[in-house]
Amino acid sequence: MRDVFEQVHTDASSSLGDGRDLLQKAGGDGVFDGSAISVFPGFCDVHVHFREPGFFYKEDMGTGTLAAARGGYTAVCAMPNLDPVPDSPGHLEPELEAIRRRALIPVHPYGAITVGERGEELADLEGMAPQVIAFSDDGRGVQSESMMRSAMERCKALGKILAAHCEVNELLHGGYIHDGAYAAAHGHRGIPSESEYLQIQRDLRLAQETGCAYHVCHVSARESVELIRRAKAQGVNVTCETAPHYLVLDEGDLREEGRFKMNPPLRSRLDREALLEGILDGTIDMIATDHAPHSEEEKSRGLEKSAFGVVGLETAFPILYTKLVRPGVLPLDRLIDLMAYAPRRRFGIPIEGDQCVWDLEAEWTIDPEKFASKGRATPFEGERVYGRCLKTVCGGKTVYTA
């Protein structure tokens, strides 16, 4: 692991003088009332949904990248469930144009694996390869084994990562939260863990056979963690991510509100504990937010009828620092590796001149109405957290100041 302390950094016990000096190095000149100032490398999120083109009312490139910068992020990778779906160079161009015109930080687009993300025909992977970070049909699992094999073979030849949303459609049965105790007690239809880990199991076999660089999106189930752990031990070229909400929440935290609905769902306490174990032993390589904004109306229909997805760019570090680092569950340098270095190592994203400045002693209440994102749905609404981003510097240029 590259040590976070290779970057200018002070811990929470540093003096105001040290913090001021570091802030000057990062290009700032503020005075912060004796608080502990820390400077970290810019964070990198390999799984965001910025909704442009096609769904501007949910998010756009400007609001999405501002939300990222407010959270300390200096690079993101944008998923392809857009309109048009980027499944060819022509369909990719509207997203690239939006990035050129409105993005405050580098946005690396994914190309779709299949045409329209419908799983029926391979997209123009060769045509898009020079301009995309990787390929994914995120939001949908590729159901056909032969289609996935062909996609992996193409990605291997192109030297590109295939990032998979793993979900067996025939096991969903209209479910919308985890198929566990809460669903049973409240009369909800559940999504079984098998729908995730059985497709991961298939894909790991295909990745081993093809030699494809394979990345598993938003891991949520304990069986998935164990499958990936075993595959790594066998030499499979696989990495995976999980999201902050899966690490600090489980089905016991559910409420009858759309802001607790995401896909995959919050699973059991045992699943959450397995994810934490996977974070600590290196099975889980990185943390990604799966930032997925929707309109207020789309998220106001309760657990059953609300759209899947929550926002997370502006709360990820404060939540993880408060819930995991401060209690001693996760070392700070491991969290920084998970959020900054590991995603860049896997996806080949540079970090030169990227930093974020944090006051780790600043305590505040998460209020979605103050988000830069158009999305307001977060399961962390009302939480008291520590850590406020004061400044984000990307490529040597200040892109956000508090």
C-alpha positions as CSV (number, residue, x, y, z in Angstrom):
1,M,0.0,0.0,0.0
2,R,1.3,3.4,-0.9
3,D,1.4,5.3,2.4
4,V,-0.9,8.3,2.6
5,F,1.8,10.2,4.5
6,E,3.8,10.5,1.2
7,Q,1.4,13.4,0.7
8,V,1.5,16.5,2.9
9,H,-0.6,15.4,5.9
10,T,-1.2,16.2,9.5
11,D,-3.2,14.1,11.9
12,A,-5.9,15.4,14.2
13,S,-3.3,16.2,16.9
14,S,-1.4,18.7,14.7
15,S,-1.1,22.3,15.7
16,L,-2.8,25.2,14.0
17,G,0.6,26.4,12.7
18,D,1.2,23.0,10.9
19,G,-2.3,23.1,9.5
20,R,-1.8,26.6,8.1
21,D,1.5,25.7,6.6
22,L,-0.1,22.7,4.8
23,L,-3.0,24.8,3.6
24,Q,-0.5,27.2,2.1
25,K,1.2,24.3,0.3
26,A,-2.2,23.3,-1.1
27,G,-2.8,26.8,-2.3
28,G,-5.0,28.2,0.5
29,D,-4.8,31.1,2.9
30,G,-7.6,30.6,5.4
31,V,-7.7,30.7,9.2
32,F,-9.6,27.8,10.8
33,D,-9.8,28.6,14.5
34,G,-7.2,26.1,15.7
35,S,-8.9,23.0,14.1
36,A,-6.9,20.1,12.9
37,I,-6.1,20.5,9.3
38,S,-5.2,17.5,7.1
39,V,-4.3,17.4,3.4
40,F,-5.0,14.2,1.6
41,P,-4.6,13.1,-2.0
42,G,-7.6,13.9,-4.1
43,F,-10.2,11.1,-3.9
44,C,-11.2,9.0,-6.9
45,D,-14.7,7.4,-7.4
46,V,-14.9,4.8,-10.1
47,H,-18.7,4.5,-9.9
48,V,-20.9,7.6,-10.3
49,H,-24.0,8.4,-12.3
50,F,-24.1,12.0,-13.6
51,R,-27.2,11.5,-15.7
52,E,-26.0,13.6,-18.7
53,P,-27.0,13.2,-21.4
54,G,-30.6,12.2,-21.1
55,F,-31.7,12.8,-17.5
56,F,-30.6,16.4,-16.7
57,Y,-33.4,16.8,-14.1
58,K,-31.7,14.2,-11.9
59,E,-28.1,15.6,-12.2
60,D,-25.9,17.2,-14.8
61,M,-22.2,17.4,-15.4
62,G,-21.9,20.7,-13.5
63,T,-23.8,19.8,-10.4
64,G,-22.3,16.3,-10.3
65,T,-18.7,17.4,-10.5
66,L,-19.3,20.2,-8.0
67,A,-20.7,17.6,-5.6
68,A,-17.6,15.5,-6.2
69,A,-15.3,18.4,-5.5
70,R,-17.1,19.3,-2.3
71,G,-16.5,15.7,-1.2
72,G,-12.8,15.9,-1.9
73,Y,-12.9,14.0,-5.2
74,T,-10.7,15.0,-8.1
75,A,-11.5,12.2,-10.5
76,V,-14.6,10.1,-11.2
77,C,-15.8,7.5,-13.6
78,A,-19.3,7.9,-15.0
79,M,-21.6,5.0,-15.7
80,P,-23.3,4.6,-19.1
81,N,-27.0,4.3,-18.2
82,L,-27.7,7.4,-20.2
83,D,-29.7,8.5,-23.2
84,P,-28.2,7.8,-25.6
85,V,-26.4,4.9,-24.0
86,P,-22.7,5.3,-25.0
87,D,-22.5,2.1,-27.0
88,S,-20.7,3.6,-30.0
89,P,-18.4,6.6,-30.7
90,G,-21.4,8.6,-32.0
91,H,-23.5,7.9,-28.9
92,L,-20.5,8.6,-26.6
93,E,-19.9,12.0,-28.1
94,P,-22.8,13.9,-26.3
95,E,-21.4,12.8,-22.9
96,L,-17.8,13.8,-24.0
97,E,-19.1,17.2,-25.1
98,A,-20.9,17.7,-21.7
99,I,-17.6,16.8,-19.9
100,R,-15.6,19.3,-22.0
101,R,-18.1,22.1,-21.4
102,R,-19.2,21.7,-17.8
103,A,-17.0,19.3,-15.8
104,L,-15.0,20.9,-12.9
105,I,-12.8,17.8,-12.5
106,P,-11.8,14.9,-14.8
107,V,-14.7,12.7,-15.6
108,H,-13.8,9.3,-17.2
109,P,-16.8,7.8,-19.0
110,Y,-17.6,4.1,-19.2
111,G,-18.7,2.6,-22.5
112,A,-21.5,0.2,-22.5
113,I,-20.8,-3.6,-22.9
114,T,-23.9,-4.2,-25.0
115,V,-26.0,-2.1,-27.3
116,G,-28.5,-0.1,-25.3
117,E,-27.4,-2.1,-22.2
118,R,-29.9,-4.6,-23.4
119,G,-27.6,-7.6,-23.3
120,E,-28.4,-8.8,-26.8
121,E,-25.5,-7.5,-29.0
122,L,-22.0,-6.3,-28.1
123,A,-21.5,-2.6,-28.3
124,D,-18.7,-1.1,-30.5
125,L,-16.0,-1.7,-27.9
126,E,-13.2,-1.2,-30.4
127,G,-14.5,2.2,-31.5
128,M,-15.0,3.5,-28.0
129,A,-11.9,2.1,-26.4
130,P,-9.6,5.1,-26.9
131,Q,-12.1,7.4,-25.1
132,V,-13.5,5.3,-22.3
133,I,-12.0,4.2,-19.0
134,A,-13.6,0.8,-19.0
135,F,-16.8,-1.0,-20.1
136,S,-19.9,-1.7,-18.0
137,D,-23.6,-2.3,-18.3
138,D,-24.1,-0.9,-14.8
139,G,-27.7,-1.1,-13.7
140,R,-28.1,-4.4,-15.5
141,G,-26.4,-7.7,-15.3
142,V,-25.3,-9.3,-18.5
143,Q,-27.5,-12.4,-18.4
144,S,-26.0,-14.4,-21.3
145,E,-22.8,-16.3,-20.5
146,S,-21.8,-16.4,-24.1
147,M,-22.3,-12.6,-24.4
148,M,-20.2,-12.1,-21.3
149,R,-17.5,-14.4,-22.5
150,S,-17.3,-12.5,-25.8
151,A,-17.2,-9.2,-24.0
152,M,-14.4,-10.4,-21.8
153,E,-12.4,-11.6,-24.8
154,R,-12.8,-8.2,-26.5
155,C,-11.8,-6.3,-23.3
156,K,-8.8,-8.5,-22.9
157,A,-7.7,-7.8,-26.5
158,L,-8.3,-4.1,-26.0
159,G,-6.5,-3.9,-22.6
160,K,-9.6,-2.6,-21.0
161,I,-11.3,-3.5,-17.6
162,L,-14.8,-5.0,-17.7
163,A,-16.8,-3.7,-14.7
164,A,-19.8,-5.7,-13.9
165,H,-23.1,-5.1,-12.2
166,C,-23.9,-8.6,-11.1
167,E,-27.5,-9.6,-10.9
168,V,-29.4,-12.7,-12.1
169,N,-32.7,-11.3,-13.3
170,E,-34.7,-14.6,-12.9
171,L,-34.0,-14.5,-9.2
172,L,-35.3,-11.0,-8.5
173,H,-39.1,-11.8,-8.5
174,G,-40.0,-8.1,-8.2
175,G,-37.9,-7.6,-5.1
176,Y,-36.7,-4.2,-4.0
177,I,-35.0,-4.7,-0.6
178,H,-32.9,-7.5,0.9
179,D,-34.7,-10.8,1.2
180,G,-34.2,-10.9,5.0
181,A,-35.7,-10.3,8.3
182,Y,-37.0,-6.7,7.6
183,A,-38.7,-7.8,4.4
184,A,-40.4,-10.7,6.1
185,A,-41.5,-8.6,9.1
186,H,-42.9,-5.8,6.9
187,G,-44.4,-7.6,4.0
188,H,-41.9,-6.5,1.4
189,R,-40.6,-8.5,-1.6
190,G,-37.0,-9.3,-1.2
191,I,-33.9,-9.5,-3.4
192,P,-31.9,-12.6,-2.5
193,S,-28.1,-12.5,-2.1
194,E,-28.0,-15.3,-4.7
195,S,-28.9,-12.9,-7.4
196,E,-25.6,-11.2,-6.9
197,Y,-23.1,-13.9,-6.0
198,L,-24.2,-16.5,-8.5
199,Q,-23.4,-14.1,-11.4
200,I,-20.1,-13.1,-9.7
201,Q,-19.3,-16.8,-9.5
202,R,-20.0,-17.2,-13.2
203,D,-18.0,-14.1,-14.2
204,L,-15.0,-15.1,-12.1
205,R,-14.8,-18.4,-13.9
206,L,-15.0,-16.6,-17.3
207,A,-12.4,-14.1,-16.1
208,Q,-10.1,-16.9,-15.2
209,E,-10.6,-18.6,-18.6
210,T,-10.2,-15.4,-20.7
211,G,-7.6,-13.5,-18.7
212,C,-9.8,-10.4,-18.7
213,A,-9.3,-7.6,-16.1
214,Y,-12.5,-8.0,-14.2
215,H,-14.0,-5.5,-11.7
216,V,-17.1,-6.2,-9.5
217,C,-19.3,-3.2,-8.8
218,H,-21.0,-2.5,-5.5
219,V,-20.4,-5.8,-3.6
220,S,-23.0,-6.3,-0.9
221,A,-23.2,-10.0,0.1
222,R,-20.9,-12.0,2.3
223,E,-20.8,-14.9,-0.3
224,S,-19.6,-12.4,-2.9
225,V,-16.7,-11.4,-0.7
226,E,-15.6,-15.0,-0.1
227,L,-15.9,-15.9,-3.9
228,I,-13.6,-12.9,-4.7
229,R,-11.2,-13.8,-1.9
230,R,-10.8,-17.3,-3.3
231,A,-10.5,-16.0,-6.9
232,K,-7.7,-13.7,-5.9
233,A,-5.9,-16.5,-4.2
234,Q,-6.2,-18.5,-7.5
235,G,-4.6,-15.6,-9.5
236,V,-7.7,-14.3,-11.2
237,N,-7.3,-10.7,-12.4
238,V,-10.2,-9.3,-10.3
239,T,-10.8,-6.3,-8.2
240,C,-14.0,-5.1,-6.5
241,E,-15.6,-2.1,-4.8
242,T,-18.2,-1.6,-2.1
243,A,-20.0,1.6,-1.0
244,P,-20.1,3.5,2.2
245,H,-23.7,2.6,3.0
246,Y,-23.0,-1.1,2.8
247,L,-20.1,-0.7,5.4
248,V,-22.0,1.2,8.0
249,L,-25.7,0.3,7.5
250,D,-27.7,-3.0,7.2
251,E,-31.3,-4.1,7.0
252,G,-31.8,-3.3,10.7
253,D,-31.4,0.4,9.8
254,L,-34.1,0.4,7.1
255,R,-37.1,2.8,7.3
256,E,-40.1,3.0,5.1
257,E,-38.6,5.7,3.0
258,G,-37.1,5.8,-0.5
259,R,-33.8,7.2,0.7
260,F,-33.0,3.7,2.0
261,K,-33.6,2.1,-1.4
262,M,-30.6,1.2,-3.6
263,N,-29.5,-1.7,-5.7
264,P,-28.0,-3.9,-4.4
265,P,-29.9,-3.4,-1.2
266,L,-28.7,-3.0,2.3
267,R,-28.3,-6.6,3.5
268,S,-27.9,-8.3,6.9
269,R,-25.6,-7.5,9.8
270,L,-23.5,-10.6,8.8
271,D,-23.1,-9.3,5.3
272,R,-22.0,-5.9,6.6
273,E,-19.5,-7.5,8.9
274,A,-18.1,-9.6,6.0
275,L,-17.7,-6.5,4.0
276,L,-15.7,-4.9,6.8
277,E,-13.5,-8.0,7.0
278,G,-13.0,-7.8,3.3
279,I,-11.9,-4.2,3.5
280,L,-9.4,-4.9,6.3
281,D,-7.9,-8.0,4.6
282,G,-7.6,-6.4,1.2
283,T,-10.2,-8.6,-0.6
284,I,-12.2,-5.4,-1.3
285,D,-9.9,-3.1,-3.2
286,M,-11.7,0.3,-3.1
287,I,-14.7,2.3,-2.0
288,A,-17.0,3.8,-4.6
289,T,-20.1,5.8,-3.8
290,D,-22.5,4.6,-6.6
291,H,-23.7,8.2,-6.5
292,A,-27.1,7.8,-8.1
293,P,-29.3,11.0,-8.0
294,H,-33.0,11.0,-8.7
295,S,-35.7,13.7,-8.5
296,E,-37.5,14.3,-5.2
297,E,-40.7,12.8,-6.7
298,E,-38.9,9.6,-7.8
299,K,-37.6,9.1,-4.3
300,S,-40.8,9.9,-2.4
301,R,-42.8,6.7,-3.1
302,G,-41.5,4.6,-0.2
303,L,-39.4,1.4,-0.4
304,E,-41.6,-0.4,-2.9
305,K,-42.1,2.2,-5.6
306,S,-39.2,4.7,-5.3
307,A,-36.4,4.6,-7.8
308,F,-33.3,2.7,-6.9
309,G,-30.3,4.8,-5.9
310,V,-28.9,7.3,-3.3
311,V,-26.4,10.1,-3.5
312,G,-23.0,9.8,-1.7
313,L,-20.2,12.0,-3.0
314,E,-20.6,14.8,-0.4
315,T,-20.9,12.4,2.5
316,A,-18.6,9.5,1.8
317,F,-15.5,10.6,3.7
318,P,-17.3,12.2,6.7
319,I,-19.4,9.1,7.2
320,L,-16.5,6.6,6.9
321,Y,-14.2,8.8,9.0
322,T,-16.9,9.2,11.7
323,K,-18.2,5.6,11.7
324,L,-15.1,3.6,11.0
325,V,-11.9,5.6,11.6
326,R,-12.7,7.5,14.8
327,P,-13.9,4.3,16.6
328,G,-10.7,2.5,15.5
329,V,-12.4,0.0,13.1
330,L,-10.4,1.2,10.1
331,P,-7.0,2.9,10.0
332,L,-7.0,6.3,8.4
333,D,-4.2,5.5,5.9
334,R,-6.3,2.4,4.8
335,L,-9.3,4.6,4.2
336,I,-7.2,7.0,2.1
337,D,-5.8,4.2,0.0
338,L,-9.4,2.8,-0.6
339,M,-10.6,6.2,-1.7
340,A,-7.7,7.8,-3.5
341,Y,-4.8,5.5,-4.5
342,A,-6.4,2.0,-5.1
343,P,-9.0,3.2,-7.6
344,R,-6.3,5.0,-9.6
345,R,-3.9,2.1,-9.5
346,R,-6.5,-0.3,-11.0
347,F,-8.0,2.1,-13.5
348,G,-4.8,4.0,-14.4
349,I,-6.0,7.4,-13.4
350,P,-3.3,10.0,-12.6
351,I,-3.1,12.0,-9.4
352,E,-0.6,14.7,-10.1
353,G,-1.4,18.0,-8.3
354,D,-4.6,16.6,-6.7
355,Q,-5.3,17.3,-3.0
356,C,-8.2,17.9,-0.7
357,V,-7.9,19.8,2.6
358,W,-10.0,18.7,5.6
359,D,-10.8,19.9,9.0
360,L,-11.2,16.5,10.8
361,E,-12.5,18.1,14.0
362,A,-15.4,20.0,12.3
363,E,-18.6,18.5,13.4
364,W,-21.8,19.0,11.3
365,T,-25.2,17.6,10.5
366,I,-25.9,16.1,7.1
367,D,-28.6,18.3,5.5
368,P,-29.5,17.2,1.9
369,E,-30.9,20.6,1.2
370,K,-27.4,22.0,1.3
371,F,-26.0,19.5,-1.2
372,A,-24.5,20.7,-4.5
373,S,-26.0,17.6,-6.1
374,K,-29.5,17.8,-7.5
375,G,-30.1,14.5,-5.7
376,R,-31.3,14.7,-2.1
377,A,-31.9,11.1,-1.2
378,T,-29.4,9.9,1.4
379,P,-29.8,7.3,4.2
380,F,-27.5,9.6,6.2
381,E,-29.8,12.6,6.5
382,G,-29.6,14.1,10.0
383,E,-26.4,12.2,10.9
384,R,-23.9,14.1,13.0
385,V,-20.4,13.6,11.4
386,Y,-16.9,14.8,11.7
387,G,-14.7,16.0,8.8
388,R,-15.5,19.0,6.6
389,C,-13.8,19.5,3.2
390,L,-12.3,23.0,3.1
391,K,-10.6,23.0,-0.2
392,T,-10.2,20.7,-3.2
393,V,-7.3,21.2,-5.7
394,C,-7.3,19.4,-9.0
395,G,-4.3,19.5,-11.3
396,G,-2.9,22.4,-9.3
397,K,-6.2,24.4,-9.7
398,T,-8.6,25.1,-6.9
399,V,-12.0,23.7,-7.8
400,Y,-13.8,24.0,-4.5
401,T,-13.4,26.1,-1.3
402,A,-15.8,26.0,1.6
